[in-house]
Amino acid sequence: METVSIRPIDKIIVRNKKQRVIDTDDAVLSVIDTISCYEKNLRDQVDSIGNIYTIFFHHLVIHFSGIIIQRNLENSDGTEPPFPYVSKEYALAPHLINLAPTEIENRSVTIKARIRETKFFPIALGNSIPFGYKQNCYISKILNILGEYQKPTKVFIDRLRLQLDNLSTCIEEICRRHSIPSSDVIKRNWLGYVNYHSVENVNSVCTDLLLVGNRQDLQNRKLAHNFLEQGKEVVAFTHGEIASTIFDEPMYKYAERGLCSTLVEYGKWQSQQPDINTESVILSPHRTLYRDSKVAVSMYCRSDKILSKRLDKFNVLYIPTTYVGNQIYGPFHAYSDLVYSEWHSAIAKVIPSVVFKAHPKSRGSIDLPGIRETRWLEDCIDDYDVLMLDYVSTSTALAMLTDKPVVYCDIGLRRLTKRFLESLKERCHYITIDINGDLEQQLREGITSYSVRQRCWSNLNIGEYCISGNESFRWGSLFIQTLKGNFSF
């Protein structure tokens, strides 16, 4: 078995004698390196499109990064999250998990569900296909009625016993390198999990085209693998309203840009090509098509003269990401809820009039401080004059497409490509925050630099990450090619 270089396990950052966060990113990247090494070696041993790692890569990362992160947290909410997420108790002393199946056995049997699972049109549908908020409503309804929504499925794994043995060895190596106890218990949990979700014989699929959204979703990964294994067309959509290529993060290589034959991206091909390394993408697509974010098109106000506005004189909306509860994983993805809440409390003290945008998918039991905005961002953004961000996501893209001043607080989450980071700094007042430092002081200094003189920013370079200008993917073309049985789009 090929070995991989060992990264430092836990790099401790301490500022002002207060340690909020232990930086575990290098340790998690080491885990990803190990899984990648085993995935590549297993390709030579099995005669199939993918293998056990292409299917379960993301969930392995969730599990082991969760262990590394959780064992270093001062506090935890104590609840047992669904596998492969882990609690602090599990991180410190792994124990057998009750993997009582719910995904497949407890599926809905309502009339609506049965209609969705009936094929009127030769298109199979996975989960989370992004049509855009209040966009393509008719296409969404037609597709959901006529297409065949796929029941929770099991995935075909060639030479399952050999692959499970390989996975066991991989788990042992990760546990040894990162001082994780009870590797035998962890292996038993994982063998049970994989066995539940897999089969050793191919279940023939009767449809030649599968549409799926987010490939972090295990159901989508299983569906994609089954269809690709039988030479079927898999069209996968990146989620959000901005190109996935703005991120320089492993998840986009082992999940979001692969496991498909055709990838549908946002934005312009020319703007993304320098940042794409298709060789490192697992089950990379044969072709990539580009489309407009309809939400972005409707919201984009091009301007190279976006001026600062006083925070105490105008309405300010802070748009955070979600609280994650015990469903925390890495790298570059989230801080614990207590740390994130402490950061939000500092914002509320420095800018008392700020309104916090509640995230619709927030987990955990911690509430945002101060005044909260609960409407969808697209429905409320026009009511605010200044926008503040601390995370790059769909909401970040929409905020930057407006002609409002944007304050971006880089608190150490997300890893961006150099090119997009330059565009972000051209668009936003950029403040670097040491999450282990004095949060209020740093924020006051950053706000002072924003307000000290009339500032000017430009969003002219942001549109290319959301708007193609010449779409190579269209829903109409997909329907026509499906009827012809020729998926050239």
C-alpha positions in Angstrom: 0.0 0.0 0.0 1.3 3.4 -1.0 2.0 5.7 1.9 1.1 9.4 2.2 3.0 12.2 3.9 1.9 12.9 7.4 0.7 16.4 8.2 0.8 17.8 11.7 -2.2 16.4 13.7 -3.3 19.4 15.6 -1.9 22.9 15.3 -2.9 25.0 18.4 -3.4 28.7 17.9 -3.4 30.8 21.0 -4.0 34.6 21.2 -4.5 36.8 24.2 -4.2 33.8 26.5 -7.6 32.6 25.3 -7.9 29.6 23.1 -11.2 29.5 21.2 -10.2 27.3 18.4 -7.7 24.5 17.8 -6.8 24.5 14.1 -7.5 20.9 12.9 -7.5 21.6 9.2 -4.0 20.1 8.6 -5.1 16.9 10.5 -8.3 16.6 8.4 -6.3 17.2 5.2 -4.1 14.3 6.2 -7.2 12.1 6.6 -8.3 13.1 3.1 -4.8 12.4 1.7 -5.0 8.9 3.2 -8.5 8.2 1.8 -7.3 9.5 -1.6 -4.3 7.2 -1.6 -6.5 4.1 -0.8 -9.0 5.1 -3.4 -6.4 5.3 -6.1 -4.8 2.0 -5.2 -8.2 0.3 -5.1 -8.9 1.4 -8.7 -6.3 -1.2 -9.9 -8.0 -4.0 -8.0 -11.6 -3.8 -9.0 -13.1 -3.8 -12.4 -15.7 -1.1 -12.0 -16.3 2.6 -12.6 -15.8 3.6 -9.0 -15.2 1.9 -5.7 -16.1 2.0 -2.0 -14.3 5.3 -1.6 -15.9 7.2 -4.5 -19.2 6.4 -2.9 -18.5 7.0 0.8 -15.6 9.5 0.6 -17.6 12.5 1.9 -19.1 10.5 4.7 -15.7 9.1 5.7 -14.4 12.7 5.9 -17.4 13.8 7.9 -16.8 10.9 10.4 -13.0 11.3 11.0 -12.9 15.1 10.7 -15.8 15.1 13.3 -13.7 13.0 15.6 -10.7 15.3 15.3 -12.7 18.4 15.8 -15.0 17.2 18.5 -12.3 15.9 20.8 -10.8 19.3 20.9 -14.0 21.3 21.7 -14.4 22.6 25.2 -18.2 22.0 25.2 -20.7 20.0 23.2 -24.5 19.8 23.2 -24.3 16.1 24.2 -26.8 14.8 21.6 -25.9 11.8 19.4 -26.1 13.0 15.8 -26.9 10.7 12.9 -24.0 8.6 11.7 -21.5 9.4 10.2 -21.5 12.6 12.3 -20.1 12.1 15.8 -20.6 13.4 19.3 -17.8 14.6 21.6 -18.4 11.4 23.7 -17.9 9.3 20.6 -14.8 11.3 19.5 -13.1 10.6 22.9 -14.3 7.0 23.2 -15.8 5.5 20.0 -18.7 3.1 20.7 -21.0 1.0 18.7 -23.7 2.9 17.0 -27.2 1.8 16.5 -27.5 2.0 12.7 -31.2 1.2 12.6 -32.1 1.9 9.0 -34.6 4.7 8.3 -33.6 6.0 4.9 -34.9 3.0 3.0 -37.4 1.2 5.2 -39.3 4.3 6.4 -39.8 6.0 3.1 -43.0 7.9 2.3 -45.9 5.9 0.8 -48.3 8.8 0.2 -50.1 9.3 -3.0 -47.9 12.2 -3.8 -44.8 10.1 -3.3 -46.2 7.3 -5.5 -46.9 9.8 -8.3 -43.4 11.2 -8.1 -42.0 7.7 -8.3 -44.0 6.9 -11.4 -42.2 7.4 -14.7 -44.1 9.4 -17.4 -41.0 10.7 -19.0 -37.6 8.9 -19.5 -35.7 10.9 -16.9 -34.7 9.6 -13.4 -34.5 12.2 -10.7 -32.3 12.3 -7.6 -32.3 14.8 -4.8 -31.7 18.5 -4.5 -31.8 19.5 -8.2 -31.4 23.3 -8.1 -33.8 25.3 -10.2 -33.2 28.6 -8.4 -35.2 30.4 -5.8 -38.6 31.3 -7.4 -37.0 30.6 -10.8 -37.9 27.9 -13.5 -41.1 27.2 -11.5 -42.9 25.6 -14.4 -39.9 23.5 -15.4 -39.6 22.3 -11.8 -43.2 21.3 -11.7 -43.2 19.5 -15.1 -40.0 17.6 -14.3 -41.2 16.6 -10.8 -44.5 15.3 -12.2 -43.2 13.6 -15.4 -39.8 12.5 -14.3 -39.3 9.4 -12.1 -38.1 10.4 -8.6 -35.8 7.6 -7.4 -36.6 5.6 -4.3 -33.9 5.4 -1.7 -31.5 2.8 -3.2 -28.6 0.6 -2.5 -25.4 0.9 -4.4 -23.6 -1.9 -6.3 -20.1 -2.5 -5.1 -18.0 -4.9 -7.1 -16.1 -7.5 -5.0 -17.6 -6.2 -1.9 -15.6 -8.3 0.6 -12.3 -7.2 -0.9 -13.3 -3.6 -0.8 -14.5 -3.9 2.8 -11.1 -5.4 3.8 -9.4 -2.5 2.1 -11.6 0.0 3.9 -10.8 -1.7 7.2 -7.1 -1.2 6.6 -7.7 2.4 5.7 -9.6 3.0 8.9 -6.8 1.4 10.9 -4.2 3.7 9.3 -6.2 6.8 9.9 -6.8 5.8 13.6 -3.1 5.1 14.1 -1.9 8.3 12.5 -4.3 10.5 14.4 -4.3 8.7 17.8 -8.0 7.7 17.5 -8.8 4.9 20.0 -11.0 1.8 19.4 -10.3 1.3 15.7 -12.1 -2.1 15.9 -15.3 -0.4 17.1 -15.1 2.2 14.3 -14.5 -0.5 11.7 -17.6 -2.4 12.9 -19.7 0.7 12.6 -18.4 1.4 9.1 -18.8 -2.2 7.9 -22.4 -2.2 9.1 -23.0 1.2 7.5 -21.6 0.1 4.1 -23.3 -3.3 4.1 -26.6 -1.6 4.8 -26.2 0.8 1.8 -24.7 -1.7 -0.7 -25.4 -4.8 -2.8 -23.1 -7.2 -4.6 -25.2 -7.7 -7.6 -26.1 -5.1 -10.2 -29.7 -3.9 -10.1 -30.5 -2.9 -13.7 -31.8 0.7 -14.2 -34.4 1.1 -16.8 -33.8 4.8 -17.6 -30.9 6.1 -19.6 -30.7 9.6 -18.0 -30.3 10.6 -14.3 -30.4 14.1 -13.0 -28.9 14.8 -9.6 -28.0 17.8 -7.5 -25.6 18.0 -4.6 -23.2 15.0 -4.6 -22.5 15.5 -0.9 -25.8 13.7 -0.6 -25.3 9.9 -0.2 -28.5 9.0 -2.1 -27.2 11.1 -5.1 -23.8 9.5 -4.9 -25.3 6.0 -4.9 -27.6 6.7 -7.8 -24.8 8.3 -9.8 -22.5 5.3 -9.2 -25.2 2.8 -10.2 -26.1 4.7 -13.4 -22.4 5.3 -14.4 -21.6 1.6 -13.8 -24.2 0.7 -16.4 -23.0 3.3 -19.0 -25.9 5.6 -18.4 -25.9 9.4 -18.7 -25.6 11.3 -15.3 -26.2 15.0 -15.5 -25.2 16.7 -12.2 -25.8 20.2 -11.1 -23.6 22.2 -8.7 -25.7 23.8 -6.0 -25.9 27.5 -5.0 -25.9 30.4 -7.4 -22.2 30.7 -8.0 -19.5 28.6 -9.7 -18.0 25.8 -7.5 -14.6 26.7 -8.9 -14.2 29.7 -6.6 -13.4 27.2 -3.9 -10.0 25.5 -3.4 -11.3 22.8 -1.1 -11.0 19.0 -1.3 -14.8 18.4 -1.1 -15.3 19.9 -4.6 -12.8 17.4 -6.0 -14.1 14.3 -4.3 -17.8 15.2 -4.5 -19.2 18.4 -6.1 -17.4 18.5 -9.4 -17.4 14.7 -10.2 -19.5 11.5 -10.0 -21.2 12.4 -13.3 -20.8 12.3 -17.1 -22.0 15.9 -17.6 -21.6 18.7 -15.0 -23.7 21.8 -15.1 -21.9 24.8 -13.7 -22.7 28.4 -13.2 -20.8 31.3 -14.8 -18.4 31.6 -17.7 -16.1 28.9 -18.9 -13.2 31.3 -19.6 -13.3 32.7 -16.0 -13.1 29.2 -14.4 -10.7 27.3 -16.6 -7.4 28.4 -14.9 -8.6 27.1 -11.5 -9.8 23.7 -12.6 -7.6 20.6 -12.1 -9.8 17.8 -13.6 -7.1 15.2 -13.0 -7.8 15.3 -9.2 -11.6 15.2 -9.6 -13.0 11.7 -8.7 -15.1 10.3 -11.6 -14.6 13.6 -13.5 -17.3 14.6 -16.1 -16.7 14.1 -19.8 -18.0 17.6 -20.4 -19.0 20.7 -18.5 -22.0 22.9 -19.5 -22.5 26.4 -18.2 -25.7 28.2 -17.3 -26.9 31.5 -15.8 -28.0 31.9 -12.3 -31.5 33.4 -12.9 -31.5 34.8 -9.4 -28.1 36.5 -10.2 -29.4 37.9 -13.5 -32.4 39.4 -11.8 -30.3 40.9 -8.9 -27.1 42.0 -10.7 -26.6 45.8 -10.5 -23.3 46.4 -12.3 -21.3 49.2 -10.7 -17.7 50.3 -10.3 -18.6 53.1 -7.9 -20.0 51.4 -4.9 -19.5 53.9 -2.1 -19.3 53.3 1.7 -22.2 54.3 3.9 -22.1 55.0 7.6 -23.1 52.0 9.7 -24.9 54.1 12.3 -27.0 56.0 9.7 -28.2 53.1 7.5 -29.8 49.7 7.8 -27.2 47.0 8.2 -27.9 43.3 7.5 -25.4 40.7 8.7 -25.6 37.4 6.7 -24.0 34.5 8.6 -23.8 30.9 7.7 -25.6 28.2 9.7 -25.1 27.0 13.3 -24.1 23.3 12.9 -24.8 21.8 16.3 -23.1 18.4 16.6 -23.0 18.0 12.8 -19.6 19.6 12.5 -16.9 18.5 10.1 -14.0 20.0 8.2 -11.8 21.2 6.8 -12.5 25.0 6.4 -16.2 24.4 7.0 -17.4 25.5 10.4 -16.6 26.6 14.0 -18.4 25.2 17.0 -21.7 26.9 17.8 -20.2 28.5 21.0 -17.3 30.1 19.1 -19.5 31.3 16.3 -22.0 32.7 18.8 -19.2 34.5 20.6 -18.3 36.1 17.3 -21.9 37.2 16.7 -22.1 38.7 20.2 -19.1 40.8 19.4 -20.7 42.1 16.2 -23.9 43.0 18.2 -21.8 45.0 20.7 -19.8 46.8 18.1 -22.8 47.6 15.8 -25.8 47.6 18.1 -28.3 48.4 15.2 -27.2 45.4 13.1 -29.9 43.0 12.0 -28.9 39.3 11.7 -30.2 37.2 8.9 -31.4 33.9 10.2 -30.2 30.9 8.2 -33.1 28.6 7.1 -31.0 25.4 7.7 -29.5 26.3 11.1 -29.1 23.5 13.5 -28.3 23.5 17.3 -30.0 25.4 20.1 -28.2 28.7 19.9 -30.1 31.8 18.7 -28.6 34.8 16.9 -28.3 37.9 19.1 -30.3 41.1 18.7 -32.8 41.8 15.9 -33.3 38.9 13.5 -34.5 38.9 9.9 -36.4 35.7 9.0 -37.4 36.3 5.4 -35.6 34.7 2.5 -32.6 36.8 1.5 -34.0 37.5 -2.0 -37.1 38.9 -0.4 -35.5 41.2 2.1 -32.2 42.3 0.8 -33.6 45.5 -0.8 -34.7 46.7 2.6 -31.0 47.1 3.8 -28.3 49.6 2.8 -25.1 47.8 4.0 -24.4 44.1 4.0 -22.0 42.2 6.2 -20.7 38.6 5.6 -18.3 36.1 7.2 -18.7 33.1 4.9 -18.7 32.5 1.2 -21.9 30.8 0.0 -24.9 31.5 -2.2 -25.9 34.4 0.0 -22.4 35.9 -0.4 -22.8 35.8 -4.2 -26.2 37.5 -4.1 -24.9 40.2 -1.7 -22.0 41.0 -3.9 -24.1 41.2 -7.0 -26.0 44.2 -5.6 -24.7 47.7 -5.7 -24.7 48.0 -1.9 -21.5 48.3 0.1 -20.4 44.9 1.6 -18.2 44.4 4.6 -16.6 40.9 4.5 -15.1 39.6 7.7 -12.7 36.8 7.0 -12.8 34.7 10.2 -10.8 31.9 8.9 -13.5 29.7 7.2 -13.5 28.6 3.5 -10.5 28.4 1.2 -10.8 30.3 -2.0 -8.9 30.4 -5.2 -6.4 33.2 -5.6 -8.3 34.7 -8.5 -11.7 34.8 -6.7 -10.2 36.1 -3.5 -8.8 39.1 -5.6 -12.3 39.7 -7.0 -13.8 39.5 -3.5 -11.4 42.1 -2.2 -12.2 44.4 -5.2 -15.8 44.1 -4.3 -15.9 44.2 -0.5 -14.3 46.0 2.4 -12.2 43.0 3.5 -11.4 42.6 7.2 -9.1 39.8 8.5 -10.2 38.4 11.9 -8.1 36.2 14.1 -10.8 34.1 15.7 -8.5 33.5 18.7 -7.9 37.2 19.3 -9.9 40.1 20.8 -12.9 40.0 18.5 -14.4 43.3 19.5 -11.2 45.2 19.1 -10.4 43.7 15.7 -13.9 44.4 14.5 -13.8 48.0 15.7 -10.5 48.6 13.9 -11.9 47.0 10.7 -15.1 49.2 10.8 -12.9 52.3 11.4 -10.9 51.5 8.3 -14.2 51.1 6.4 -15.6 54.5 7.7 -12.5 56.6 7.9 -12.8 58.0 4.4 -15.1 57.6 1.4 -14.3 54.2 -0.1 -15.2 52.8 -3.5 -15.6 49.2 -4.7 -16.5 47.4 -7.9 -18.7 44.4 -8.6 -17.8 44.2 -12.3 -15.8 41.0 -11.9 -18.3 39.2 -9.8 -20.9 38.5 -12.5 -18.8 36.1 -14.5 -18.9 33.6 -11.6 -22.7 33.4 -11.8 -23.7 34.4 -15.3 -22.4 32.6 -18.4 -23.4 35.2 -21.0 -23.8 32.4 -23.5 -25.4 29.4 -21.9 -24.4 25.9 -23.1 -27.0 24.3 -20.9 -30.8 24.8 -21.4 -33.7 22.8 -20.0 -35.4 22.8 -23.3 -32.5 21.2 -25.0 -32.3 18.5 -22.3 -36.0 17.6 -22.9 -35.6 17.5 -26.6 -32.4 15.3 -26.5 -34.1 13.0 -24.0 -37.0 12.4 -26.3 -34.5 11.7 -29.1 -32.4 9.4 -26.9 -29.3 11.5 -27.8 -27.7 13.2 -24.8 -25.4 15.6 -26.6 -27.3 18.7 -25.4 
